[in-house]
Amino acid sequence: MDMTGAQWHKSTRSGTNGGSCVEVADNLPSVVLVRDTKDRDGGTLQFNPTVWQAFVDFAKRH
């Protein structure tokens, strides 16, 4: 997957103490990318934007 142009960000609720965080790139047209901040080269998960939004909505409710 070509990740050129991916703009990565992590939650504003994430601590800055080097804890376990993920970064998300949701600016690409057909995919949302997720990776571990501690191992950025270790692999990237890919989600359909609709599925990702359903996950985010679920997480906000629980």
PyMOL Python script that loads the backbone (N, CA, C, O; Angstrom):
from pymol import cmd

cmd.read_pdbstr("""\
ATOM      1  N   MET A   1       0.846  -1.186   0.000  1.00  0.00           N
ATOM      2  CA  MET A   1       0.000   0.000   0.000  1.00  0.00           C
ATOM      3  C   MET A   1       0.880   1.234   0.000  1.00  0.00           C
ATOM      4  O   MET A   1       1.807   1.348   0.802  1.00  0.00           O
ATOM      5  N   ASP A   2       0.595   2.130  -0.877  1.00  0.00           N
ATOM      6  CA  ASP A   2       1.311   3.400  -0.935  1.00  0.00           C
ATOM      7  C   ASP A   2       0.733   4.341   0.116  1.00  0.00           C
ATOM      8  O   ASP A   2      -0.429   4.738   0.026  1.00  0.00           O
ATOM      9  N   MET A   3       1.539   4.695   1.108  1.00  0.00           N
ATOM     10  CA  MET A   3       1.079   5.562   2.189  1.00  0.00           C
ATOM     11  C   MET A   3       1.546   7.005   2.001  1.00  0.00           C
ATOM     12  O   MET A   3       1.496   7.806   2.934  1.00  0.00           O
ATOM     13  N   THR A   4       1.998   7.330   0.793  1.00  0.00           N
ATOM     14  CA  THR A   4       2.400   8.697   0.494  1.00  0.00           C
ATOM     15  C   THR A   4       1.219   9.629   0.724  1.00  0.00           C
ATOM     16  O   THR A   4       0.118   9.386   0.230  1.00  0.00           O
ATOM     17  N   GLY A   5       1.449  10.666   1.455  1.00  0.00           N
ATOM     18  CA  GLY A   5       0.396  11.632   1.730  1.00  0.00           C
ATOM     19  C   GLY A   5      -0.376  11.358   3.006  1.00  0.00           C
ATOM     20  O   GLY A   5      -1.212  12.167   3.408  1.00  0.00           O
ATOM     21  N   ALA A   6      -0.108  10.221   3.656  1.00  0.00           N
ATOM     22  CA  ALA A   6      -0.802   9.923   4.913  1.00  0.00           C
ATOM     23  C   ALA A   6      -0.388  10.940   5.971  1.00  0.00           C
ATOM     24  O   ALA A   6       0.800  11.187   6.178  1.00  0.00           O
ATOM     25  N   GLN A   7      -1.369  11.516   6.628  1.00  0.00           N
ATOM     26  CA  GLN A   7      -1.117  12.474   7.705  1.00  0.00           C
ATOM     27  C   GLN A   7      -1.492  11.788   9.013  1.00  0.00           C
ATOM     28  O   GLN A   7      -2.671  11.598   9.311  1.00  0.00           O
ATOM     29  N   TRP A   8      -0.484  11.420   9.785  1.00  0.00           N
ATOM     30  CA  TRP A   8      -0.667  10.641  10.999  1.00  0.00           C
ATOM     31  C   TRP A   8      -0.960  11.544  12.186  1.00  0.00           C
ATOM     32  O   TRP A   8      -0.393  12.629  12.315  1.00  0.00           O
ATOM     33  N   HIS A   9      -1.859  11.078  13.057  1.00  0.00           N
ATOM     34  CA  HIS A   9      -2.126  11.783  14.312  1.00  0.00           C
ATOM     35  C   HIS A   9      -2.537  10.761  15.374  1.00  0.00           C
ATOM     36  O   HIS A   9      -3.012   9.672  15.054  1.00  0.00           O
ATOM     37  N   LYS A  10      -2.349  11.126  16.620  1.00  0.00           N
ATOM     38  CA  LYS A  10      -2.820  10.268  17.698  1.00  0.00           C
ATOM     39  C   LYS A  10      -3.841  11.032  18.522  1.00  0.00           C
ATOM     40  O   LYS A  10      -3.933  12.258  18.446  1.00  0.00           O
ATOM     41  N   SER A  11      -4.586  10.308  19.288  1.00  0.00           N
ATOM     42  CA  SER A  11      -5.657  10.903  20.073  1.00  0.00           C
ATOM     43  C   SER A  11      -5.125  11.973  21.011  1.00  0.00           C
ATOM     44  O   SER A  11      -4.034  11.840  21.567  1.00  0.00           O
ATOM     45  N   THR A  12      -5.893  13.021  21.181  1.00  0.00           N
ATOM     46  CA  THR A  12      -5.527  14.048  22.157  1.00  0.00           C
ATOM     47  C   THR A  12      -5.632  13.502  23.576  1.00  0.00           C
ATOM     48  O   THR A  12      -5.120  14.116  24.512  1.00  0.00           O
ATOM     49  N   ARG A  13      -6.281  12.370  23.744  1.00  0.00           N
ATOM     50  CA  ARG A  13      -6.384  11.726  25.058  1.00  0.00           C
ATOM     51  C   ARG A  13      -5.177  10.847  25.365  1.00  0.00           C
ATOM     52  O   ARG A  13      -5.044  10.351  26.484  1.00  0.00           O
ATOM     53  N   SER A  14      -4.312  10.652  24.400  1.00  0.00           N
ATOM     54  CA  SER A  14      -3.110   9.852  24.624  1.00  0.00           C
ATOM     55  C   SER A  14      -2.135  10.631  25.489  1.00  0.00           C
ATOM     56  O   SER A  14      -1.970  11.840  25.329  1.00  0.00           O
ATOM     57  N   GLY A  15      -1.501   9.935  26.393  1.00  0.00           N
ATOM     58  CA  GLY A  15      -0.484  10.575  27.218  1.00  0.00           C
ATOM     59  C   GLY A  15       0.766  10.861  26.422  1.00  0.00           C
ATOM     60  O   GLY A  15       0.970  10.295  25.348  1.00  0.00           O
ATOM     61  N   THR A  16       1.586  11.719  26.931  1.00  0.00           N
ATOM     62  CA  THR A  16       2.844  12.055  26.250  1.00  0.00           C
ATOM     63  C   THR A  16       4.026  11.374  26.921  1.00  0.00           C
ATOM     64  O   THR A  16       5.174  11.742  26.671  1.00  0.00           O
ATOM     65  N   ASN A  17       3.764  10.390  27.766  1.00  0.00           N
ATOM     66  CA  ASN A  17       4.829   9.732  28.524  1.00  0.00           C
ATOM     67  C   ASN A  17       5.360   8.486  27.840  1.00  0.00           C
ATOM     68  O   ASN A  17       5.989   7.655  28.495  1.00  0.00           O
ATOM     69  N   GLY A  18       5.128   8.331  26.554  1.00  0.00           N
ATOM     70  CA  GLY A  18       5.643   7.166  25.840  1.00  0.00           C
ATOM     71  C   GLY A  18       4.806   5.927  26.048  1.00  0.00           C
ATOM     72  O   GLY A  18       5.296   4.814  25.859  1.00  0.00           O
ATOM     73  N   GLY A  19       3.564   6.091  26.430  1.00  0.00           N
ATOM     74  CA  GLY A  19       2.680   4.964  26.679  1.00  0.00           C
ATOM     75  C   GLY A  19       2.272   4.255  25.410  1.00  0.00           C
ATOM     76  O   GLY A  19       2.770   4.547  24.323  1.00  0.00           O
ATOM     77  N   SER A  20       1.367   3.329  25.566  1.00  0.00           N
ATOM     78  CA  SER A  20       0.861   2.551  24.432  1.00  0.00           C
ATOM     79  C   SER A  20      -0.160   3.375  23.663  1.00  0.00           C
ATOM     80  O   SER A  20      -1.273   3.600  24.139  1.00  0.00           O
ATOM     81  N   CYS A  21       0.218   3.817  22.490  1.00  0.00           N
ATOM     82  CA  CYS A  21      -0.659   4.652  21.676  1.00  0.00           C
ATOM     83  C   CYS A  21      -0.692   4.121  20.246  1.00  0.00           C
ATOM     84  O   CYS A  21       0.200   3.391  19.813  1.00  0.00           O
ATOM     85  N   VAL A  22      -1.724   4.501  19.541  1.00  0.00           N
ATOM     86  CA  VAL A  22      -1.789   4.234  18.110  1.00  0.00           C
ATOM     87  C   VAL A  22      -1.918   5.564  17.391  1.00  0.00           C
ATOM     88  O   VAL A  22      -2.388   6.558  17.945  1.00  0.00           O
ATOM     89  N   GLU A  23      -1.490   5.550  16.152  1.00  0.00           N
ATOM     90  CA  GLU A  23      -1.642   6.713  15.281  1.00  0.00           C
ATOM     91  C   GLU A  23      -2.591   6.328  14.159  1.00  0.00           C
ATOM     92  O   GLU A  23      -2.621   5.177  13.723  1.00  0.00           O
ATOM     93  N   VAL A  24      -3.354   7.289  13.703  1.00  0.00           N
ATOM     94  CA  VAL A  24      -4.331   7.064  12.645  1.00  0.00           C
ATOM     95  C   VAL A  24      -4.085   8.066  11.518  1.00  0.00           C
ATOM     96  O   VAL A  24      -3.819   9.244  11.757  1.00  0.00           O
ATOM     97  N   ALA A  25      -4.179   7.576  10.309  1.00  0.00           N
ATOM     98  CA  ALA A  25      -4.169   8.446   9.126  1.00  0.00           C
ATOM     99  C   ALA A  25      -5.526   8.268   8.460  1.00  0.00           C
ATOM    100  O   ALA A  25      -5.799   7.229   7.858  1.00  0.00           O
ATOM    101  N   ASP A  26      -6.373   9.284   8.570  1.00  0.00           N
ATOM    102  CA  ASP A  26      -7.725   9.173   8.012  1.00  0.00           C
ATOM    103  C   ASP A  26      -7.979  10.206   6.917  1.00  0.00           C
ATOM    104  O   ASP A  26      -9.125  10.549   6.627  1.00  0.00           O
ATOM    105  N   ASN A  27      -6.911  10.690   6.321  1.00  0.00           N
ATOM    106  CA  ASN A  27      -7.049  11.695   5.266  1.00  0.00           C
ATOM    107  C   ASN A  27      -7.006  11.117   3.859  1.00  0.00           C
ATOM    108  O   ASN A  27      -7.181  11.857   2.890  1.00  0.00           O
ATOM    109  N   LEU A  28      -6.780   9.826   3.723  1.00  0.00           N
ATOM    110  CA  LEU A  28      -6.719   9.214   2.395  1.00  0.00           C
ATOM    111  C   LEU A  28      -8.133   8.876   1.924  1.00  0.00           C
ATOM    112  O   LEU A  28      -9.001   8.617   2.757  1.00  0.00           O
ATOM    113  N   PRO A  29      -8.388   8.869   0.622  1.00  0.00           N
ATOM    114  CA  PRO A  29      -9.760   8.770   0.129  1.00  0.00           C
ATOM    115  C   PRO A  29     -10.465   7.437   0.381  1.00  0.00           C
ATOM    116  O   PRO A  29     -11.679   7.433   0.586  1.00  0.00           O
ATOM    117  N   SER A  30      -9.764   6.319   0.374  1.00  0.00           N
ATOM    118  CA  SER A  30     -10.476   5.041   0.423  1.00  0.00           C
ATOM    119  C   SER A  30     -10.007   4.109   1.529  1.00  0.00           C
ATOM    120  O   SER A  30     -10.397   2.942   1.558  1.00  0.00           O
ATOM    121  N   VAL A  31      -9.174   4.606   2.440  1.00  0.00           N
ATOM    122  CA  VAL A  31      -8.647   3.732   3.483  1.00  0.00           C
ATOM    123  C   VAL A  31      -8.284   4.561   4.709  1.00  0.00           C
ATOM    124  O   VAL A  31      -7.872   5.716   4.599  1.00  0.00           O
ATOM    125  N   VAL A  32      -8.445   3.943   5.884  1.00  0.00           N
ATOM    126  CA  VAL A  32      -7.965   4.518   7.137  1.00  0.00           C
ATOM    127  C   VAL A  32      -6.837   3.616   7.610  1.00  0.00           C
ATOM    128  O   VAL A  32      -6.994   2.396   7.668  1.00  0.00           O
ATOM    129  N   LEU A  33      -5.701   4.213   7.946  1.00  0.00           N
ATOM    130  CA  LEU A  33      -4.525   3.456   8.370  1.00  0.00           C
ATOM    131  C   LEU A  33      -4.312   3.627   9.866  1.00  0.00           C
ATOM    132  O   LEU A  33      -4.544   4.703  10.417  1.00  0.00           O
ATOM    133  N   VAL A  34      -3.866   2.550  10.525  1.00  0.00           N
ATOM    134  CA  VAL A  34      -3.603   2.574  11.961  1.00  0.00           C
ATOM    135  C   VAL A  34      -2.264   1.882  12.201  1.00  0.00           C
ATOM    136  O   VAL A  34      -1.989   0.828  11.628  1.00  0.00           O
ATOM    137  N   ARG A  35      -1.423   2.495  13.066  1.00  0.00           N
ATOM    138  CA  ARG A  35      -0.127   1.895  13.388  1.00  0.00           C
ATOM    139  C   ARG A  35       0.223   2.175  14.850  1.00  0.00           C
ATOM    140  O   ARG A  35      -0.353   3.060  15.483  1.00  0.00           O
ATOM    141  N   ASP A  36       1.161   1.416  15.363  1.00  0.00           N
ATOM    142  CA  ASP A  36       1.651   1.534  16.739  1.00  0.00           C
ATOM    143  C   ASP A  36       2.706   2.632  16.793  1.00  0.00           C
ATOM    144  O   ASP A  36       3.640   2.629  15.991  1.00  0.00           O
ATOM    145  N   THR A  37       2.572   3.571  17.728  1.00  0.00           N
ATOM    146  CA  THR A  37       3.547   4.664  17.817  1.00  0.00           C
ATOM    147  C   THR A  37       4.925   4.178  18.235  1.00  0.00           C
ATOM    148  O   THR A  37       5.928   4.819  17.920  1.00  0.00           O
ATOM    149  N   LYS A  38       4.990   3.055  18.940  1.00  0.00           N
ATOM    150  CA  LYS A  38       6.287   2.538  19.395  1.00  0.00           C
ATOM    151  C   LYS A  38       7.008   1.739  18.310  1.00  0.00           C
ATOM    152  O   LYS A  38       8.208   1.491  18.423  1.00  0.00           O
ATOM    153  N   ASP A  39       6.294   1.338  17.265  1.00  0.00           N
ATOM    154  CA  ASP A  39       6.878   0.520  16.206  1.00  0.00           C
ATOM    155  C   ASP A  39       6.271   0.932  14.868  1.00  0.00           C
ATOM    156  O   ASP A  39       5.555   0.156  14.236  1.00  0.00           O
ATOM    157  N   ARG A  40       6.556   2.127  14.455  1.00  0.00           N
ATOM    158  CA  ARG A  40       5.934   2.694  13.250  1.00  0.00           C
ATOM    159  C   ARG A  40       6.243   1.923  11.981  1.00  0.00           C
ATOM    160  O   ARG A  40       5.477   1.984  11.019  1.00  0.00           O
ATOM    161  N   ASP A  41       7.356   1.196  11.964  1.00  0.00           N
ATOM    162  CA  ASP A  41       7.702   0.400  10.788  1.00  0.00           C
ATOM    163  C   ASP A  41       7.263  -1.051  10.927  1.00  0.00           C
ATOM    164  O   ASP A  41       7.530  -1.860  10.039  1.00  0.00           O
ATOM    165  N   GLY A  42       6.598  -1.392  12.018  1.00  0.00           N
ATOM    166  CA  GLY A  42       6.247  -2.771  12.308  1.00  0.00           C
ATOM    167  C   GLY A  42       5.028  -3.299  11.570  1.00  0.00           C
ATOM    168  O   GLY A  42       4.785  -4.506  11.573  1.00  0.00           O
ATOM    169  N   GLY A  43       4.277  -2.446  10.955  1.00  0.00           N
ATOM    170  CA  GLY A  43       3.090  -2.885  10.229  1.00  0.00           C
ATOM    171  C   GLY A  43       1.981  -1.860  10.368  1.00  0.00           C
ATOM    172  O   GLY A  43       1.964  -1.068  11.310  1.00  0.00           O
ATOM    173  N   THR A  44       1.074  -1.885   9.438  1.00  0.00           N
ATOM    174  CA  THR A  44      -0.021  -0.926   9.414  1.00  0.00           C
ATOM    175  C   THR A  44      -1.316  -1.671   9.127  1.00  0.00           C
ATOM    176  O   THR A  44      -1.395  -2.466   8.190  1.00  0.00           O
ATOM    177  N   LEU A  45      -2.328  -1.406   9.944  1.00  0.00           N
ATOM    178  CA  LEU A  45      -3.648  -1.964   9.704  1.00  0.00           C
ATOM    179  C   LEU A  45      -4.404  -1.041   8.763  1.00  0.00           C
ATOM    180  O   LEU A  45      -4.231   0.177   8.800  1.00  0.00           O
ATOM    181  N   GLN A  46      -5.242  -1.627   7.921  1.00  0.00           N
ATOM    182  CA  GLN A  46      -6.017  -0.860   6.953  1.00  0.00           C
ATOM    183  C   GLN A  46      -7.503  -1.145   7.168  1.00  0.00           C
ATOM    184  O   GLN A  46      -7.904  -2.299   7.318  1.00  0.00           O
ATOM    185  N   PHE A  47      -8.306  -0.098   7.182  1.00  0.00           N
ATOM    186  CA  PHE A  47      -9.743  -0.232   7.371  1.00  0.00           C
ATOM    187  C   PHE A  47     -10.504   0.548   6.311  1.00  0.00           C
ATOM    188  O   PHE A  47     -10.050   1.591   5.839  1.00  0.00           O
ATOM    189  N   ASN A  48     -11.641   0.038   5.953  1.00  0.00           N
ATOM    190  CA  ASN A  48     -12.579   0.769   5.129  1.00  0.00           C
ATOM    191  C   ASN A  48     -13.062   1.952   5.967  1.00  0.00           C
ATOM    192  O   ASN A  48     -13.342   1.768   7.152  1.00  0.00           O
ATOM    193  N   PRO A  49     -13.171   3.154   5.405  1.00  0.00           N
ATOM    194  CA  PRO A  49     -13.583   4.315   6.196  1.00  0.00           C
ATOM    195  C   PRO A  49     -14.924   4.147   6.904  1.00  0.00           C
ATOM    196  O   PRO A  49     -15.091   4.645   8.018  1.00  0.00           O
ATOM    197  N   THR A  50     -15.877   3.463   6.289  1.00  0.00           N
ATOM    198  CA  THR A  50     -17.180   3.247   6.921  1.00  0.00           C
ATOM    199  C   THR A  50     -17.046   2.351   8.140  1.00  0.00           C
ATOM    200  O   THR A  50     -17.658   2.612   9.176  1.00  0.00           O
ATOM    201  N   VAL A  51     -16.255   1.303   8.024  1.00  0.00           N
ATOM    202  CA  VAL A  51     -16.029   0.388   9.147  1.00  0.00           C
ATOM    203  C   VAL A  51     -15.290   1.117  10.266  1.00  0.00           C
ATOM    204  O   VAL A  51     -15.620   0.945  11.439  1.00  0.00           O
ATOM    205  N   TRP A  52     -14.302   1.921   9.916  1.00  0.00           N
ATOM    206  CA  TRP A  52     -13.564   2.682  10.934  1.00  0.00           C
ATOM    207  C   TRP A  52     -14.490   3.639  11.685  1.00  0.00           C
ATOM    208  O   TRP A  52     -14.414   3.745  12.909  1.00  0.00           O
ATOM    209  N   GLN A  53     -15.356   4.329  10.960  1.00  0.00           N
ATOM    210  CA  GLN A  53     -16.274   5.259  11.613  1.00  0.00           C
ATOM    211  C   GLN A  53     -17.231   4.528  12.545  1.00  0.00           C
ATOM    212  O   GLN A  53     -17.560   5.035  13.617  1.00  0.00           O
ATOM    213  N   ALA A  54     -17.676   3.349  12.147  1.00  0.00           N
ATOM    214  CA  ALA A  54     -18.545   2.545  13.025  1.00  0.00           C
ATOM    215  C   ALA A  54     -17.802   2.179  14.306  1.00  0.00           C
ATOM    216  O   ALA A  54     -18.384   2.222  15.390  1.00  0.00           O
ATOM    217  N   PHE A  55     -16.527   1.820  14.197  1.00  0.00           N
ATOM    218  CA  PHE A  55     -15.715   1.506  15.373  1.00  0.00           C
ATOM    219  C   PHE A  55     -15.589   2.737  16.278  1.00  0.00           C
ATOM    220  O   PHE A  55     -15.780   2.636  17.490  1.00  0.00           O
ATOM    221  N   VAL A  56     -15.272   3.881  15.701  1.00  0.00           N
ATOM    222  CA  VAL A  56     -15.112   5.107  16.490  1.00  0.00           C
ATOM    223  C   VAL A  56     -16.423   5.462  17.195  1.00  0.00           C
ATOM    224  O   VAL A  56     -16.418   5.819  18.373  1.00  0.00           O
ATOM    225  N   ASP A  57     -17.525   5.366  16.488  1.00  0.00           N
ATOM    226  CA  ASP A  57     -18.829   5.656  17.092  1.00  0.00           C
ATOM    227  C   ASP A  57     -19.111   4.704  18.248  1.00  0.00           C
ATOM    228  O   ASP A  57     -19.593   5.137  19.295  1.00  0.00           O
ATOM    229  N   PHE A  58     -18.822   3.421  18.079  1.00  0.00           N
ATOM    230  CA  PHE A  58     -19.014   2.438  19.133  1.00  0.00           C
ATOM    231  C   PHE A  58     -18.137   2.766  20.340  1.00  0.00           C
ATOM    232  O   PHE A  58     -18.603   2.726  21.479  1.00  0.00           O
ATOM    233  N   ALA A  59     -16.884   3.085  20.092  1.00  0.00           N
ATOM    234  CA  ALA A  59     -15.947   3.403  21.189  1.00  0.00           C
ATOM    235  C   ALA A  59     -16.405   4.633  21.969  1.00  0.00           C
ATOM    236  O   ALA A  59     -16.257   4.680  23.191  1.00  0.00           O
ATOM    237  N   LYS A  60     -16.946   5.602  21.293  1.00  0.00           N
ATOM    238  CA  LYS A  60     -17.429   6.817  21.971  1.00  0.00           C
ATOM    239  C   LYS A  60     -18.614   6.520  22.891  1.00  0.00           C
ATOM    240  O   LYS A  60     -18.789   7.170  23.922  1.00  0.00           O
ATOM    241  N   ARG A  61     -19.414   5.543  22.509  1.00  0.00           N
ATOM    242  CA  ARG A  61     -20.592   5.201  23.316  1.00  0.00           C
ATOM    243  C   ARG A  61     -20.251   4.331  24.527  1.00  0.00           C
ATOM    244  O   ARG A  61     -21.053   4.231  25.455  1.00  0.00           O
ATOM    245  N   HIS A  62     -19.079   3.704  24.530  1.00  0.00           N
ATOM    246  CA  HIS A  62     -18.751   2.752  25.611  1.00  0.00           C
ATOM    247  C   HIS A  62     -17.549   3.163  26.383  1.00  0.00           C
ATOM    248  O   HIS A  62     -17.149   2.470  27.318  1.00  0.00           O
TER     249      HIS A  62
END
""", "prot")
cmd.dss("prot")
cmd.show_as("cartoon", "prot")
cmd.util.cbc("prot")
cmd.orient("prot")
